[in-house]
Amino acid sequence: MKHLLFFFALLVCCFFSSALSAQVSESKPLSPFEQTLIAAEKSLPEAQFKKDGDTLKRLLADDYSQVSIDGKLRNREEIIGMMTEFTLKQFRQYDFKVLPVSDDVAIVTYDAIMEVALDDEEFQIPRYQHLSSVWVKQGDQWRLRFQQATGAQ
């Protein structure tokens, strides 16, 4: 029985490994939908680099909320206000995935490498993070409604 379970586990691993490598090797060009959402996601750290509160106000939905890397739930005003508490020194985003939920809602996930200078040296922000964002289309503009950051190895 143990040999059968081991064989089954090995078979499952091989299946997922081959499916993943097929997915990587068959990368297709991004659709306009995906390009738009990835561009919107990339504009967030650009606004933080510049400490551009107006751009953040335009990008964040009025009812925006974020589960920050420290596990705290924060709202739009808190996030915009926190721009003055830290300086974003590096923020490199990669491995974007866009999951359309509907024509007006999408989930964007990606990994990031970041370096932050904080006034409070006791609080450490993980350098490697995985982020998940929910974007909603309001009128003709995509706005960020929810985001969660998770520390990664």
Phi, psi and omega in degrees: 000319180297321180294323179294317178295319179298315180298317179297316179298319178297318179297317179297316179299316180297319180299310182293325178296315180290324178295320179293316180293326177294322180295317181293317184285341181257037182297129182256159178297150180289141176285162175303323177301310181295318180300318180298314183289323178293320177298319178297317180296320180291336181286342179295305179294331176300317178294322179291321176303317184274356186053047184263088181295328180297318179294318178298318179299324179288324184278328183272130177297155181302327181258027180301141171219154183221135168265106184285172182300336178272004177086359181273142176271125181234152179258181185303312183296320179297316181295315179296319178294330182289347181303330182279344183277343181215158176244123177279114183266326179212141174206100181251123181256142179203168178058052179289143170224134180242124179245105177292130175263320175204187178294337185244006181218137178211152175251130178243127175239152178193169175253155181216149171244125184224154174226128185231138172258124182246151172290324180268101185287348179285333181271120181253132176259127179302136181293322181254129183221155171245129182241143176232131183230144174248119180253139177235144178268121179242110188069239178252012184240137174276131180231143181280125183256326183207145176212144175228133177250135180231130177297142180235158178281000000 
